[in-house]
Amino acid sequence: MDDRLLFCPGGAGGLLLAAAGLPAFFKRKRAFTRGPGDAPAARCRAWLALARGGVLCAALAGAVGAGIAQAEPSHAYALWGQPKYPAGFAHFDYANPAAPKGGELRLVSNLRSSTFDKYNPFTLRGSAPAYLQAMLFESLLTGALDETSTGYGLLAESVDVAADRLSATFRIRAQARFHNGKPVLAEDVRHSFETLISAQAAPGYATLLEKVARAEVLDARTVRFHFKSPDRELPLVVGGLPIFSRDWGLGANGQRKPFDQIITDTPIGSGPYRIGPVVFGRDITYVRDPDYWGRELAVNAGAHNFERITIRIYKDATARLEALKAGEFDLMQFHSAGDWARRVKGRRFDSGELVKAEFEHRNPTGFQSYFLNLRRPHLQDVRVRRALALAMDYEWMNRRLFYGSYRRVRGLFGNTQCAAEGLPSAAELALLEPWRGQIPPQAFGPMPEPPRTDHGEHGLRENLRQARELLAQAGWTLQGGTLRNAQGQPLVLEVMDSNEAGIRTVAPWQRNLQKIGIELRFRVVDFALMLQRMDAFDYDITSLNIQGTHNPGQEYAQLFGSAAAEQNGSANYSGLKSPAVDALIARMVQAGTQADYQAACRALERVVTAENVMVPAWYASNFRVVYNAQRLAFQAPMPPYVQVMENWAMAYWWRRR
């Protein structure tokens, strides 16, 4: 999958969950970007693909309990209540239909610091170019940046959800065309679906779509998805799938390559851009398709304004910043509080050519964290995992390293209706009680909070004392300054990262762990190698920024489900295997009312948090951006649910006249 480790800003907001795998674009959720302010070089694995225009990186609508069943075709489908925009709307409120077309947007990839080696973003091996999926491929439905869980017709002119919620029927627009000029047909939709759930595609799709029974072609332009059980989220799930032509990978002999062998074949999508000039492996330019079929659609009004969008890769952060100051590209997001405070200045800033701006958003916090790999023997005891968390002095780091810019991640669903608070409600307890004795007792008490060091004069010292007690209970004894188990093995762990800057936040944690006899190493590996090791779960600890979502759903089976723990290439980075978690995810997806849905979400958050499979990091509530005010213009304010700053700019900004 491509761009699975993008650099994201504090939590979901930067979930550049870009293009790697799953089309989660109707929920506000996050993927890979560099974590906030030297955040644990946080990477958000892109197991959720960006929505077109970079908008909706987020799970695919999981709030099963609140949608309204449709008995007739509609222009849109909403999980919660009614769509904001009625049939026949002219444009999204945040779009400028009068925006001029033309010019070039020059970007540096904040998604990765490594090269690309393929054009297929849907397979497991290798890395595709940054933003390729959002530029070239479309889906039946698309989302809006000022809503959290509604899909509007894009390739589809209508969606019809059966009253029993066992199927969803999509009517494809007659004018929809692929880049090769052929019409988008129901057979292409079925082909895309069947390909993505096959063993030749990234495995996350099969998990996400496991409740979809089949895709049925009713006529040339009508496709119906059948579901295994009633489910309100599935119309958005299938509506968000990327659609590609059956001709992609077709040889001169009429034979189609196996999908995982389609590597450098030019993709045949239907999106507003095509691949232009390329320095393969390094730089890529996307060129607007002059024959783009969808330019007159209401969902595209005011969008896709640049003639060319060029993406360059800088492996060195200092070189990237100096290139910005030299005027080599037009926009750059900052994920380092130190750089933002100290280094964003110079002649072009003084003249007003470069503008330093902060854009506030209303995204979920996400859960940027250091993920602990429970597949490793030393990390299987929850007491050891709690001890590791107790040794992190976030309050010191926020003061000394982050200039007070961040807030601590406290759970899975911060800043959403799904966040658990205080003691469990009666409805939550009803879901938790069957698992008493099989889950940590902390799940039944007040919502677990990350350890703090500002609760007294000797906060860190007290935390380290508690950590020593937990480690002793787990069978670790201090021998000559080193913790050893009964077999005499030392407690040595390694943090894997693809960016050497990550040591800035790991080093204070290292020092504290050393005080209690734990050796924490920091290993920098090439981005491509990191992807391989992630797919094989070959690491002790790694920093990830999982973007949040307002409507969690089936995608959490990929993050924390037992089946995914055994599946190479899945998103279960912690390796958590818990029947209780599996059951709560199922209850969340199957909920029949909003109240039942919220109870299941909150119970799930309590259990996962109590398992201590992650050491919580931090998040920011804004995007820190420098842009060239002489070359770029945009309509203010920024839509509230922008997940990926660069994608908003690519889709809705324009060249200044």
Buried (B, 14 or more C-beta within 10 A) or exposed (E): BBBBBBBBBBBBBBBBBBBBBBBBBBBBBBBBBBBBBBBBBBBBBBBBBBBBBBBBBBBBBBBBBBBBEBEEBBBBBBBBEEBBBEEEBEBBEBBBEEBEEEBBBBBBBBBBBBBBBBBBBBBBBBBBBBBBBBBBBBBBBBBBBBBBBBBBBBBBBBBBBBEEBBBBBBBBBEEBBBBEEBBBBBEBBBBBBEBBBEEBBBBBBBBBBEBBBEBBBEEEBBBBBBBEEBBBBBBBBBBBBBBBBBBBBBEEEEEBBEBBEBBEBEBBBBBBBBBBEBEEEBBBBBBBBEEBBBBEBBBBBBBBBBBBBBBBBBBEBEEBBBBBBEBEBBBBBBBBBBBBBEBBEBEBBEEEBBBEEEBEBBBBBBBBBBBBBBBBEBBBBBBBBBBBBBBBBBBBBBEEBBBEBBBBBBBBBBBBBBBBEEEBBEBBBEBBEEBEEEBBEBBBEEBBEBBBBEEEEEBBEBBBEBBBEBBBEBBBEEEEEBBBBEEEEBBEBBBBBBBEBBBBBBBBBBEBBBBBBBBBEBBBBEBBEBBBBBBEBBBBBBBBBBBBBBBBBBBBBBBBBBBBBEBEBBBBBBBBBBEBBBBBBBBBBBBEEBEBBBBBBBBBBBBBBBBBBBBBBBBBBBBBBBBBBBBBBBBEEBBBBBBBBBBBBBBBBBBEE
